[in-house]
Amino acid sequence: MKTLRRALGLLPFLAVAAAVLVPLVWMPEAPTALRDYCVRRGVVETGAPNLVSAVYLGWRAYDTLGETIVLLLAVTGALYLLGGRE
């Protein structure tokens, strides 16, 4: 009986694993147009010394700045709420 309960306890894990892994088997090949564009034009358009810097600092700079502002506001709010001084 204990073995049956243990086996039934694994069913949710197996269901989630199957839901994630089964589609990967039949997934078509990813489109390559964006990748090819980034490789061809990345360094030229951004002026960065390499492709990683081009994507991160050139094209994602505004996104990264926005994420930094949101993180700063979240930390500031948490510190304000946890401060407790009056």
N, CA, C and O atoms as CSV, one atom per row, in Angstrom:
chain,resi,resn,atom,element,x,y,z
A,1,MET,N,N,0.827,-1.197,0.000
A,1,MET,CA,C,0.000,0.000,0.000
A,1,MET,C,C,0.866,1.254,0.000
A,1,MET,O,O,0.551,2.238,-0.669
A,2,LYS,N,N,1.975,1.209,0.766
A,2,LYS,CA,C,2.866,2.362,0.839
A,2,LYS,C,C,3.532,2.623,-0.518
A,2,LYS,O,O,3.738,3.772,-0.908
A,3,THR,N,N,3.863,1.552,-1.224
A,3,THR,CA,C,4.473,1.678,-2.550
A,3,THR,C,C,3.495,2.289,-3.536
A,3,THR,O,O,3.887,3.088,-4.387
A,4,LEU,N,N,2.227,1.922,-3.429
A,4,LEU,CA,C,1.211,2.484,-4.312
A,4,LEU,C,C,1.049,3.975,-4.066
A,4,LEU,O,O,0.915,4.746,-5.016
A,5,ARG,N,N,1.060,4.392,-2.809
A,5,ARG,CA,C,0.952,5.826,-2.492
A,5,ARG,C,C,2.156,6.592,-3.030
A,5,ARG,O,O,2.023,7.699,-3.552
A,6,ARG,N,N,3.322,5.989,-2.893
A,6,ARG,CA,C,4.539,6.626,-3.406
A,6,ARG,C,C,4.463,6.770,-4.928
A,6,ARG,O,O,4.833,7.808,-5.476
A,7,ALA,N,N,3.989,5.738,-5.598
A,7,ALA,CA,C,3.861,5.779,-7.064
A,7,ALA,C,C,2.828,6.822,-7.474
A,7,ALA,O,O,3.040,7.553,-8.441
A,8,LEU,N,N,1.729,6.897,-6.760
A,8,LEU,CA,C,0.704,7.902,-7.082
A,8,LEU,C,C,1.204,9.320,-6.792
A,8,LEU,O,O,0.772,10.277,-7.435
A,9,GLY,N,N,2.101,9.451,-5.839
A,9,GLY,CA,C,2.679,10.756,-5.533
A,9,GLY,C,C,3.573,11.263,-6.654
A,9,GLY,O,O,3.774,12.470,-6.791
A,10,LEU,N,N,4.108,10.354,-7.453
A,10,LEU,CA,C,4.960,10.744,-8.579
A,10,LEU,C,C,4.169,11.141,-9.823
A,10,LEU,O,O,4.729,11.720,-10.753
A,11,LEU,N,N,2.879,10.836,-9.847
A,11,LEU,CA,C,2.084,11.128,-11.043
A,11,LEU,C,C,2.081,12.603,-11.439
A,11,LEU,O,O,2.244,12.894,-12.624
A,12,PRO,N,N,1.906,13.551,-10.514
A,12,PRO,CA,C,1.955,14.960,-10.946
A,12,PRO,C,C,3.304,15.340,-11.560
A,12,PRO,O,O,3.359,16.069,-12.551
A,13,PHE,N,N,4.378,14.848,-10.969
A,13,PHE,CA,C,5.701,15.131,-11.524
A,13,PHE,C,C,5.843,14.558,-12.931
A,13,PHE,O,O,6.340,15.229,-13.835
A,14,LEU,N,N,5.409,13.325,-13.106
A,14,LEU,CA,C,5.494,12.696,-14.427
A,14,LEU,C,C,4.614,13.405,-15.445
A,14,LEU,O,O,4.994,13.521,-16.610
A,15,ALA,N,N,3.454,13.878,-15.030
A,15,ALA,CA,C,2.574,14.598,-15.944
A,15,ALA,C,C,3.205,15.905,-16.398
A,15,ALA,O,O,3.141,16.248,-17.578
A,16,VAL,N,N,3.811,16.635,-15.473
A,16,VAL,CA,C,4.466,17.894,-15.832
A,16,VAL,C,C,5.672,17.628,-16.733
A,16,VAL,O,O,5.886,18.340,-17.714
A,17,ALA,N,N,6.448,16.617,-16.403
A,17,ALA,CA,C,7.613,16.277,-17.219
A,17,ALA,C,C,7.188,15.892,-18.632
A,17,ALA,O,O,7.822,16.303,-19.603
A,18,ALA,N,N,6.131,15.113,-18.753
A,18,ALA,CA,C,5.640,14.728,-20.075
A,18,ALA,C,C,5.117,15.939,-20.840
A,18,ALA,O,O,5.335,16.058,-22.046
A,19,ALA,N,N,4.424,16.839,-20.138
A,19,ALA,CA,C,3.881,18.024,-20.809
A,19,ALA,C,C,4.982,18.925,-21.339
A,19,ALA,O,O,4.780,19.633,-22.325
A,20,VAL,N,N,6.139,18.908,-20.700
A,20,VAL,CA,C,7.257,19.738,-21.147
A,20,VAL,C,C,8.088,19.025,-22.199
A,20,VAL,O,O,8.475,19.635,-23.195
A,21,LEU,N,N,8.367,17.758,-21.998
A,21,LEU,CA,C,9.303,17.044,-22.859
A,21,LEU,C,C,8.682,16.533,-24.158
A,21,LEU,O,O,9.355,16.517,-25.189
A,22,VAL,N,N,7.437,16.122,-24.134
A,22,VAL,CA,C,6.826,15.571,-25.347
A,22,VAL,C,C,6.766,16.601,-26.474
A,22,VAL,O,O,7.115,16.254,-27.603
A,23,PRO,N,N,6.345,17.841,-26.240
A,23,PRO,CA,C,6.346,18.801,-27.352
A,23,PRO,C,C,7.740,19.077,-27.918
A,23,PRO,O,O,7.869,19.428,-29.091
A,24,LEU,N,N,8.778,18.924,-27.103
A,24,LEU,CA,C,10.135,19.166,-27.602
A,24,LEU,C,C,10.529,18.169,-28.683
A,24,LEU,O,O,11.325,18.487,-29.566
A,25,VAL,N,N,9.979,16.979,-28.614
A,25,VAL,CA,C,10.310,15.960,-29.603
A,25,VAL,C,C,9.754,16.342,-30.971
A,25,VAL,O,O,10.408,16.118,-31.990
A,26,TRP,N,N,8.555,16.916,-31.001
A,26,TRP,CA,C,7.914,17.247,-32.275
A,26,TRP,C,C,8.025,18.725,-32.628
A,26,TRP,O,O,7.358,19.186,-33.554
A,27,MET,N,N,8.848,19.469,-31.915
A,27,MET,CA,C,8.985,20.891,-32.182
A,27,MET,C,C,9.714,21.110,-33.517
A,27,MET,O,O,10.763,20.513,-33.760
A,28,PRO,N,N,9.156,21.962,-34.372
A,28,PRO,CA,C,9.862,22.240,-35.626
A,28,PRO,C,C,11.124,23.051,-35.357
A,28,PRO,O,O,11.307,23.598,-34.269
A,29,GLU,N,N,11.975,23.117,-36.345
A,29,GLU,CA,C,13.210,23.884,-36.190
A,29,GLU,C,C,12.884,25.362,-36.010
A,29,GLU,O,O,11.974,25.888,-36.651
A,30,ALA,N,N,13.615,26.010,-35.154
A,30,ALA,CA,C,13.369,27.422,-34.863
A,30,ALA,C,C,13.676,28.278,-36.089
A,30,ALA,O,O,14.579,27.955,-36.862
A,31,PRO,N,N,12.927,29.368,-36.271
A,31,PRO,CA,C,13.230,30.257,-37.397
A,31,PRO,C,C,14.611,30.892,-37.232
A,31,PRO,O,O,15.037,31.185,-36.115
A,32,THR,N,N,15.284,31.097,-38.317
A,32,THR,CA,C,16.659,31.585,-38.253
A,32,THR,C,C,16.826,33.002,-38.778
A,32,THR,O,O,17.943,33.519,-38.785
A,33,ALA,N,N,15.751,33.645,-39.219
A,33,ALA,CA,C,15.872,34.977,-39.817
A,33,ALA,C,C,16.414,35.992,-38.818
A,33,ALA,O,O,17.316,36.759,-39.155
A,34,LEU,N,N,15.887,36.013,-37.603
A,34,LEU,CA,C,16.344,36.975,-36.606
A,34,LEU,C,C,17.794,36.705,-36.219
A,34,LEU,O,O,18.592,37.634,-36.092
A,35,ARG,N,N,18.129,35.434,-36.031
A,35,ARG,CA,C,19.510,35.089,-35.701
A,35,ARG,C,C,20.468,35.549,-36.801
A,35,ARG,O,O,21.520,36.122,-36.516
A,36,ASP,N,N,20.101,35.297,-38.048
A,36,ASP,CA,C,20.963,35.696,-39.163
A,36,ASP,C,C,21.115,37.217,-39.233
A,36,ASP,O,O,22.204,37.721,-39.510
A,37,TYR,N,N,20.021,37.948,-38.982
A,37,TYR,CA,C,20.087,39.405,-38.997
A,37,TYR,C,C,21.026,39.914,-37.903
A,37,TYR,O,O,21.850,40.798,-38.141
A,38,CYS,N,N,20.893,39.344,-36.698
A,38,CYS,CA,C,21.744,39.776,-35.589
A,38,CYS,C,C,23.214,39.515,-35.880
A,38,CYS,O,O,24.067,40.349,-35.575
A,39,VAL,N,N,23.512,38.368,-36.464
A,39,VAL,CA,C,24.900,38.033,-36.759
A,39,VAL,C,C,25.454,38.952,-37.845
A,39,VAL,O,O,26.596,39.401,-37.753
A,40,ARG,N,N,24.654,39.232,-38.871
A,40,ARG,CA,C,25.116,40.068,-39.984
A,40,ARG,C,C,25.256,41.527,-39.599
A,40,ARG,O,O,26.255,42.161,-39.938
A,41,ARG,N,N,24.274,42.073,-38.897
A,41,ARG,CA,C,24.208,43.522,-38.700
A,41,ARG,C,C,24.494,43.983,-37.273
A,41,ARG,O,O,24.577,45.188,-37.037
A,42,GLY,N,N,24.645,43.074,-36.319
A,42,GLY,CA,C,24.753,43.449,-34.912
A,42,GLY,C,C,25.875,44.402,-34.598
A,42,GLY,O,O,25.638,45.467,-34.028
A,43,VAL,N,N,27.090,44.048,-34.954
A,43,VAL,CA,C,28.245,44.878,-34.620
A,43,VAL,C,C,28.223,46.173,-35.428
A,43,VAL,O,O,28.598,47.229,-34.918
A,44,VAL,N,N,27.786,46.097,-36.685
A,44,VAL,CA,C,27.764,47.286,-37.549
A,44,VAL,C,C,26.769,48.318,-37.028
A,44,VAL,O,O,27.090,49.505,-36.960
A,45,GLU,N,N,25.563,47.880,-36.659
A,45,GLU,CA,C,24.527,48.827,-36.238
A,45,GLU,C,C,24.778,49.413,-34.850
A,45,GLU,O,O,24.394,50.554,-34.591
A,46,THR,N,N,25.400,48.673,-33.971
A,46,THR,CA,C,25.565,49.163,-32.599
A,46,THR,C,C,26.942,49.740,-32.323
A,46,THR,O,O,27.103,50.531,-31.393
A,47,GLY,N,N,27.925,49.363,-33.101
A,47,GLY,CA,C,29.280,49.844,-32.875
A,47,GLY,C,C,29.976,49.156,-31.713
A,47,GLY,O,O,31.042,49.594,-31.281
A,48,ALA,N,N,29.388,48.093,-31.210
A,48,ALA,CA,C,29.986,47.356,-30.096
A,48,ALA,C,C,31.148,46.503,-30.598
A,48,ALA,O,O,31.188,46.146,-31.776
A,49,PRO,N,N,32.090,46.176,-29.720
A,49,PRO,CA,C,33.264,45.408,-30.154
A,49,PRO,C,C,32.983,43.945,-30.489
A,49,PRO,O,O,33.749,43.336,-31.236
A,50,ASN,N,N,31.905,43.363,-29.958
A,50,ASN,CA,C,31.567,41.977,-30.285
A,50,ASN,C,C,30.062,41.805,-30.286
A,50,ASN,O,O,29.329,42.706,-29.878
A,51,LEU,N,N,29.599,40.657,-30.741
A,51,LEU,CA,C,28.169,40.431,-30.923
A,51,LEU,C,C,27.404,40.376,-29.607
A,51,LEU,O,O,26.271,40.854,-29.542
A,52,VAL,N,N,27.982,39.816,-28.572
A,52,VAL,CA,C,27.293,39.752,-27.283
A,52,VAL,C,C,27.069,41.160,-26.740
A,52,VAL,O,O,25.976,41.482,-26.272
A,53,SER,N,N,28.083,41.983,-26.802
A,53,SER,CA,C,27.942,43.371,-26.355
A,53,SER,C,C,26.947,44.122,-27.227
A,53,SER,O,O,26.193,44.961,-26.734
A,54,ALA,N,N,26.944,43.825,-28.510
A,54,ALA,CA,C,26.011,44.489,-29.423
A,54,ALA,C,C,24.569,44.211,-29.028
A,54,ALA,O,O,23.753,45.131,-28.972
A,55,VAL,N,N,24.254,42.971,-28.760
A,55,VAL,CA,C,22.880,42.618,-28.395
A,55,VAL,C,C,22.542,43.177,-27.025
A,55,VAL,O,O,21.487,43.784,-26.842
A,56,TYR,N,N,23.427,42.976,-26.066
A,56,TYR,CA,C,23.111,43.361,-24.695
A,56,TYR,C,C,23.089,44.875,-24.498
A,56,TYR,O,O,22.145,45.413,-23.920
A,57,LEU,N,N,24.108,45.548,-24.967
A,57,LEU,CA,C,24.202,46.990,-24.707
A,57,LEU,C,C,23.567,47.835,-25.803
A,57,LEU,O,O,23.036,48.910,-25.522
A,58,GLY,N,N,23.612,47.371,-27.037
A,58,GLY,CA,C,23.075,48.161,-28.128
A,58,GLY,C,C,21.582,48.052,-28.279
A,58,GLY,O,O,20.878,49.062,-28.268
A,59,TRP,N,N,21.087,46.833,-28.421
A,59,TRP,CA,C,19.668,46.641,-28.683
A,59,TRP,C,C,18.848,46.500,-27.420
A,59,TRP,O,O,17.669,46.853,-27.423
A,60,ARG,N,N,19.421,45.999,-26.341
A,60,ARG,CA,C,18.657,45.765,-25.128
A,60,ARG,C,C,18.937,46.816,-24.056
A,60,ARG,O,O,18.533,46.638,-22.907
A,61,ALA,N,N,19.600,47.876,-24.396
A,61,ALA,CA,C,19.983,48.864,-23.390
A,61,ALA,C,C,18.767,49.477,-22.711
A,61,ALA,O,O,18.750,49.610,-21.488
A,62,TYR,N,N,17.749,49.851,-23.478
A,62,TYR,CA,C,16.568,50.474,-22.877
A,62,TYR,C,C,15.805,49.472,-22.021
A,62,TYR,O,O,15.288,49.828,-20.962
A,63,ASP,N,N,15.731,48.237,-22.463
A,63,ASP,CA,C,15.075,47.199,-21.682
A,63,ASP,C,C,15.819,46.979,-20.373
A,63,ASP,O,O,15.202,46.854,-19.315
A,64,THR,N,N,17.139,46.933,-20.446
A,64,THR,CA,C,17.956,46.738,-19.250
A,64,THR,C,C,17.805,47.923,-18.301
A,64,THR,O,O,17.744,47.734,-17.086
A,65,LEU,N,N,17.744,49.131,-18.834
A,65,LEU,CA,C,17.541,50.312,-18.000
A,65,LEU,C,C,16.188,50.243,-17.298
A,65,LEU,O,O,16.085,50.567,-16.114
A,66,GLY,N,N,15.162,49.828,-18.014
A,66,GLY,CA,C,13.838,49.696,-17.407
A,66,GLY,C,C,13.817,48.662,-16.302
A,66,GLY,O,O,13.215,48.884,-15.251
A,67,GLU,N,N,14.475,47.524,-16.533
A,67,GLU,CA,C,14.540,46.490,-15.504
A,67,GLU,C,C,15.292,46.997,-14.280
A,67,GLU,O,O,14.924,46.674,-13.150
A,68,THR,N,N,16.330,47.779,-14.491
A,68,THR,CA,C,17.098,48.328,-13.375
A,68,THR,C,C,16.246,49.284,-12.552
A,68,THR,O,O,16.314,49.271,-11.323
A,69,ILE,N,N,15.454,50.102,-13.208
A,69,ILE,CA,C,14.588,51.055,-12.497
A,69,ILE,C,C,13.534,50.309,-11.687
A,69,ILE,O,O,13.270,50.662,-10.538
A,70,VAL,N,N,12.933,49.280,-12.278
A,70,VAL,CA,C,11.923,48.495,-11.559
A,70,VAL,C,C,12.551,47.819,-10.342
A,70,VAL,O,O,11.951,47.806,-9.267
A,71,LEU,N,N,13.752,47.257,-10.499
A,71,LEU,CA,C,14.432,46.621,-9.373
A,71,LEU,C,C,14.753,47.635,-8.285
A,71,LEU,O,O,14.582,47.339,-7.102
A,72,LEU,N,N,15.213,48.824,-8.658
A,72,LEU,CA,C,15.503,49.873,-7.694
A,72,LEU,C,C,14.249,50.280,-6.920
A,72,LEU,O,O,14.299,50.453,-5.703
A,73,LEU,N,N,13.128,50.432,-7.624
A,73,LEU,CA,C,11.880,50.787,-6.950
A,73,LEU,C,C,11.406,49.672,-6.019
A,73,LEU,O,O,10.886,49.951,-4.939
A,74,ALA,N,N,11.579,48.412,-6.425
A,74,ALA,CA,C,11.164,47.296,-5.576
A,74,ALA,C,C,12.005,47.240,-4.309
A,74,ALA,O,O,11.466,47.027,-3.224
A,75,VAL,N,N,13.303,47.425,-4.425
A,75,VAL,CA,C,14.178,47.402,-3.249
A,75,VAL,C,C,13.874,48.584,-2.342
A,75,VAL,O,O,13.836,48.437,-1.121
A,76,THR,N,N,13.658,49.752,-2.931
A,76,THR,CA,C,13.325,50.935,-2.137
A,76,THR,C,C,12.019,50.739,-1.378
A,76,THR,O,O,11.918,51.086,-0.202
A,77,GLY,N,N,11.009,50.175,-2.062
A,77,GLY,CA,C,9.728,49.904,-1.406
A,77,GLY,C,C,9.861,48.889,-0.292
A,77,GLY,O,O,9.262,49.051,0.771
A,78,ALA,N,N,10.645,47.838,-0.523
A,78,ALA,CA,C,10.846,46.823,0.511
A,78,ALA,C,C,11.565,47.415,1.720
A,78,ALA,O,O,11.188,47.142,2.860
A,79,LEU,N,N,12.584,48.212,1.483
A,79,LEU,CA,C,13.294,48.840,2.593
A,79,LEU,C,C,12.394,49.805,3.357
A,79,LEU,O,O,12.480,49.900,4.581
A,80,TYR,N,N,11.540,50.512,2.646
A,80,TYR,CA,C,10.596,51.433,3.299
A,80,TYR,C,C,9.627,50.653,4.191
A,80,TYR,O,O,9.372,51.042,5.330
A,81,LEU,N,N,9.086,49.540,3.656
A,81,LEU,CA,C,8.122,48.758,4.425
A,81,LEU,C,C,8.779,48.038,5.600
A,81,LEU,O,O,8.148,47.867,6.643
A,82,LEU,N,N,10.015,47.622,5.453
A,82,LEU,CA,C,10.685,46.916,6.523
A,82,LEU,C,C,11.396,47.817,7.515
A,82,LEU,O,O,11.880,47.359,8.550
A,83,GLY,N,N,11.455,49.119,7.189
A,83,GLY,CA,C,12.169,50.061,8.051
A,83,GLY,C,C,11.609,50.129,9.463
A,83,GLY,O,O,12.353,49.995,10.435
A,84,GLY,N,N,10.323,50.334,9.580
A,84,GLY,CA,C,9.668,50.315,10.879
A,84,GLY,C,C,9.945,51.486,11.777
A,84,GLY,O,O,9.406,51.521,12.883
A,85,ARG,N,N,10.729,52.427,11.390
A,85,ARG,CA,C,10.994,53.587,12.260
A,85,ARG,C,C,9.954,54.671,12.007
A,85,ARG,O,O,9.515,54.897,10.879
A,86,GLU,N,N,9.583,55.322,13.080
A,86,GLU,CA,C,8.595,56.409,12.955
A,86,GLU,C,C,9.191,57.728,13.338
A,86,GLU,O,O,8.507,58.751,13.294
